[in-house]
Amino acid sequence: MLIRSLLIALFLIITPLSANTTQPGIFAKIYTDKGTITAKLFYQQAPMTVMNFIGLSEGTIAWEEPETKKQVTRPLYQNLIFHHVREFMVQTGDPTGTGTGGPGFVFADEFYPGLHHSKAGMLSMATKGPDTNGSQFIITNQPAQWLDNRHSIFGEVIDGLDILTQIKRGDKLEKITIARIGQEAEKFDAKQAHQIAKANQEVRRKAAEKKLPTDIGELDPAKIPNPEQPPVSPGDFEFIVIGHTKMRVSVPGKTFYYDHDSALEFANKLVRYARSKNVNFAKLIKQYSDMDRDVLTRNVTDNPNTPAPMKVIFRLKPGQVSEPLDSPMGIYIFHRL
């Protein structure tokens, strides 16, 4: 009897419990011709994306059939292929199998603080650009941080990573089934998805607040321009953009903490910090700018078409930092190289 009890205990120790049946949450079983992958869906962090994924898996939301152009309500994720496979990911979810198809609709991105393409097994949407989510999705095979804040993460593989690495282009996605474990998961529906999405928007807004160090350091006079300096054109510049909720242009995928006045107030404080000794402007760009691409412009020429507020940057000497410049596209701070 003792030996039997020990054998049972040993069996329980060495036999892992099924991850998708022992913990609460919403889970997707992704059936492929290479085996089954199980993923936990982040319905609290990406509610609209998960709701769309569930609907297309179960056939509860309408989508456009590519051949007939008619609206159908049957599972989209059925008898498809992995149409795109690269070293860092596999991609599927296209009803045409070409990489150009989708469900006949698009929806907005969902980026949640703390979710990153930091390892293998992250599920995120494949898109053609900002706010063009549809049905195509990827699963990472390795870290791919360059996808962060460009592709909405909505889940993570918890079983079947070994299957993932076997998938080749043209392999089949047979079907996806959804399991809801626990009362909270079972209650998740379209109404709750919208409520969670609204709450998450406030979380993202607060996460977008920018904070300066308590000690901003000693001012460096060499970084302060003299208004009487003569303009010099052309010039090379790098810049920081502080976005806000009152901008005349929208920035897909971006959530802003500041309105116009508070953004301008912060920009003035940031200028003071940028003019401190031993402060590297390039590092400030990475830390504070709401534009993370094309922040360096070379051989800029002052000409009759240059907006009047921008002409002051040509009076900067190399190493000097401008005052905040207000524009419809945000508040700019320039540094001459």
C-alpha positions in Angstrom: 0.0 0.0 0.0 2.8 2.4 0.9 4.6 1.6 -2.4 1.4 2.2 -4.3 0.9 5.6 -2.6 4.5 6.6 -3.4 4.1 5.6 -7.1 0.9 7.7 -7.3 2.7 10.7 -5.7 5.6 10.3 -8.0 3.3 10.2 -11.0 1.6 13.4 -10.0 5.0 15.1 -9.6 6.4 14.2 -12.9 3.1 14.6 -14.9 2.3 18.3 -15.6 -1.3 19.3 -15.3 -2.9 20.6 -18.5 -2.2 24.4 -18.4 -5.5 25.3 -20.1 -7.7 23.4 -17.6 -6.1 24.3 -14.2 -5.9 28.0 -14.3 -8.7 30.6 -15.0 -8.7 32.5 -18.2 -9.6 32.2 -21.9 -7.5 29.8 -23.9 -7.2 29.0 -27.6 -6.3 25.6 -29.0 -4.7 26.1 -32.4 -4.8 22.8 -34.3 -2.2 22.5 -37.1 -1.1 19.5 -39.2 2.1 19.5 -37.1 0.2 19.3 -33.7 -1.7 21.5 -31.3 -0.6 24.8 -29.8 -2.3 26.1 -26.7 -2.4 29.9 -26.0 -3.7 32.0 -23.2 -5.5 35.0 -24.5 -5.0 38.4 -22.8 -8.7 39.4 -22.7 -8.1 41.9 -19.9 -5.2 43.7 -21.7 -6.5 43.5 -25.4 -10.3 43.0 -25.0 -11.3 44.1 -28.5 -8.6 42.1 -30.2 -9.4 39.0 -28.2 -13.2 39.4 -28.8 -12.5 39.6 -32.6 -10.2 36.5 -32.4 -12.9 34.5 -30.5 -15.6 35.6 -32.9 -13.6 34.5 -36.0 -12.6 31.3 -34.2 -16.2 30.3 -33.2 -18.0 31.9 -36.1 -20.0 34.3 -34.0 -19.1 37.5 -35.9 -19.8 38.1 -39.6 -16.9 38.3 -42.1 -16.7 38.6 -45.9 -16.0 35.4 -47.9 -13.4 36.3 -50.5 -14.9 34.3 -53.3 -18.5 35.4 -53.0 -18.0 38.8 -51.2 -21.0 37.7 -49.0 -21.1 38.0 -45.3 -20.9 34.7 -43.5 -21.0 33.6 -39.9 -18.9 30.5 -39.7 -15.4 30.0 -38.3 -12.9 31.9 -40.4 -9.9 30.1 -38.7 -10.6 26.8 -40.4 -8.7 25.0 -43.1 -6.3 27.8 -43.7 -2.5 27.8 -44.2 0.5 29.4 -42.6 1.2 31.6 -45.6 4.2 33.4 -44.2 7.0 31.9 -42.1 10.2 33.7 -41.2 12.9 33.0 -38.6 11.2 35.1 -35.9 7.6 34.2 -36.6 4.8 32.2 -38.3 1.8 34.0 -39.8 -1.7 32.8 -40.6 -5.4 33.9 -40.6 -5.8 34.9 -44.2 -8.8 33.2 -45.8 -7.2 33.7 -49.3 -3.9 32.1 -48.2 -2.0 34.9 -50.1 -1.2 37.3 -47.3 -3.4 40.0 -48.8 -6.8 38.9 -47.5 -8.8 39.4 -44.4 -12.3 39.4 -42.9 -13.6 42.4 -44.9 -13.2 44.9 -42.0 -10.5 46.5 -39.9 -10.3 47.7 -36.3 -8.0 49.7 -34.1 -4.8 48.8 -32.4 -4.6 47.9 -28.7 -1.3 48.4 -27.0 -1.1 47.7 -23.3 1.8 48.7 -21.0 4.0 45.8 -20.1 3.1 43.6 -23.1 6.2 43.0 -25.4 7.4 40.7 -28.1 10.1 39.7 -25.7 10.2 36.0 -26.3 8.9 33.1 -28.4 5.2 32.3 -28.3 3.7 35.8 -28.3 0.5 36.2 -30.4 -0.1 39.5 -32.1 -2.0 40.9 -35.0 -0.4 41.1 -38.5 -1.3 44.4 -40.2 -0.7 46.7 -43.2 -0.2 49.7 -40.9 -1.7 51.5 -37.9 -5.3 50.5 -37.1 -5.6 47.9 -39.9 -6.2 44.8 -37.8 -8.4 42.1 -39.4 -7.9 38.3 -39.1 -4.2 37.7 -39.8 -2.0 37.1 -36.8 1.5 36.0 -36.0 3.2 33.9 -33.3 6.8 34.7 -32.5 9.5 32.1 -32.7 12.0 34.4 -30.8 12.1 37.9 -29.3 11.0 40.6 -31.8 10.9 43.8 -29.9 10.8 45.9 -33.1 7.1 44.8 -33.3 6.2 46.5 -30.0 3.6 49.3 -30.3 3.1 48.4 -33.9 1.4 45.0 -33.6 -1.2 44.4 -30.9 -0.3 41.6 -28.6 -3.3 39.5 -27.5 -2.0 36.2 -26.2 0.9 33.9 -25.3 1.7 30.2 -26.1 1.6 28.1 -22.9 2.0 24.7 -24.6 3.3 23.6 -27.9 6.3 25.8 -28.6 8.0 22.7 -30.0 5.2 22.4 -32.5 5.6 26.1 -33.5 9.2 25.6 -34.5 8.2 22.7 -36.9 5.7 24.8 -38.9 6.7 25.6 -42.5 5.2 27.8 -45.1 2.1 26.0 -46.5 1.4 24.0 -43.4 -2.3 23.9 -42.4 -4.2 25.7 -39.7 -7.0 23.2 -39.2 -9.1 25.0 -36.7 -9.1 27.0 -33.5 -11.3 26.2 -30.4 -11.8 28.5 -27.4 -12.1 27.4 -23.8 -13.3 29.7 -21.0 -12.2 28.7 -17.5 -13.7 30.5 -14.5 -16.6 32.8 -13.9 -14.8 35.9 -15.0 -13.8 34.4 -18.3 -17.2 33.0 -18.9 -18.8 36.4 -18.5 -16.5 38.0 -21.1 -18.6 39.3 -24.0 -18.8 42.2 -26.4 -20.2 44.6 -23.8 -17.6 43.7 -21.2 -14.9 44.0 -23.9 -15.9 47.6 -24.5 -15.9 48.4 -20.8 -12.4 46.8 -20.3 -11.1 48.7 -23.4 -12.4 52.0 -22.0 -10.6 51.3 -18.6 -7.5 50.2 -20.4 -7.5 53.5 -22.3 -7.1 55.3 -18.9 -4.3 53.0 -17.9 -2.5 53.8 -21.2 -3.1 57.5 -20.7 -1.5 57.4 -17.2 1.4 55.3 -18.5 2.1 58.0 -21.1 2.9 60.6 -18.4 6.5 61.8 -18.7 8.6 62.4 -15.6 11.8 64.3 -15.2 14.4 63.5 -12.6 14.2 65.5 -9.3 17.6 66.9 -9.8 17.8 68.3 -13.4 21.5 69.4 -13.0 23.5 72.5 -13.5 22.7 74.7 -16.5 25.2 74.7 -19.4 25.4 78.3 -20.8 26.8 76.9 -24.1 23.5 75.2 -24.8 21.5 78.4 -24.5 21.0 80.3 -27.8 21.3 84.1 -27.9 18.4 85.7 -29.8 20.8 88.0 -31.5 22.8 85.2 -33.1 22.7 85.4 -36.9 20.8 82.6 -38.7 23.0 79.9 -40.5 21.5 77.8 -43.2 21.6 74.9 -44.0 21.9 72.9 -40.8 21.6 69.5 -39.2 19.1 69.0 -36.4 17.6 66.3 -34.1 14.4 66.9 -32.2 11.9 65.8 -29.6 8.2 65.9 -30.1 5.8 66.1 -27.2 2.3 65.0 -28.3 -1.0 66.1 -26.7 -4.7 65.5 -27.0 -5.4 68.7 -28.8 -3.2 68.1 -31.8 -4.8 68.7 -35.2 -3.4 65.4 -36.5 -4.0 62.0 -35.1 -1.2 59.6 -34.4 -2.4 56.0 -34.8 -1.5 53.8 -31.9 -0.5 56.7 -29.6 -2.1 57.6 -26.4 -1.3 61.0 -24.9 -1.4 62.1 -21.2 -1.2 65.8 -21.8 -3.6 68.4 -23.2 -2.0 71.3 -25.1 -1.3 73.6 -22.1 0.2 70.9 -19.9 2.3 69.5 -22.8 3.7 73.0 -23.3 4.4 73.3 -19.6 6.3 70.0 -19.6 8.2 70.9 -22.8 9.5 74.0 -21.1 10.8 71.9 -18.2 12.3 69.5 -20.6 14.2 72.3 -22.4 15.7 73.3 -19.1 16.8 69.7 -18.5 18.1 69.4 -22.0 20.3 72.5 -21.4 22.0 71.0 -18.4 25.6 69.9 -18.3 26.3 66.3 -19.3 22.8 65.7 -20.6 22.7 63.8 -23.9 20.0 65.0 -26.2 19.8 61.7 -28.2 19.0 59.9 -25.0 16.3 62.4 -24.2 14.7 61.6 -27.6 14.5 57.9 -26.8 13.1 58.6 -23.3 10.6 61.5 -24.0 9.8 61.9 -27.7 6.4 60.8 -29.0 7.9 60.4 -32.4 10.3 57.5 -32.4 11.3 57.6 -36.1 12.8 60.2 -38.4 14.0 62.3 -35.4 17.1 63.4 -37.3 17.0 65.7 -40.3 20.1 66.9 -42.2 20.9 69.7 -44.6 17.8 71.7 -43.7 17.6 74.9 -45.6 15.9 78.1 -44.6 13.8 79.4 -47.5 10.7 81.5 -48.1 8.4 78.5 -47.5 9.8 77.9 -44.0 7.1 78.6 -41.4 8.0 81.7 -39.4 8.1 79.9 -36.0 10.6 77.4 -37.4 13.1 80.0 -38.6 14.4 80.5 -35.1 16.1 77.0 -35.3 18.6 78.4 -37.8 19.9 80.8 -35.1 21.0 77.8 -33.0 24.7 77.1 -32.8 25.9 73.5 -32.7 25.1 72.0 -29.3 22.4 74.5 -28.5 18.7 73.6 -27.7 15.7 75.6 -28.8 12.8 76.8 -26.9 9.6 74.7 -27.4 8.0 75.3 -30.8 4.3 74.8 -31.0 2.8 73.2 -34.1 -0.3 71.4 -35.2 1.7 68.1 -35.0 2.9 68.6 -31.5 5.4 70.6 -29.5 9.0 70.4 -30.9 12.3 70.9 -29.2 15.3 71.2 -31.6 19.0 70.5 -31.0 21.5 71.6 -33.6 24.3 69.1 -34.5 
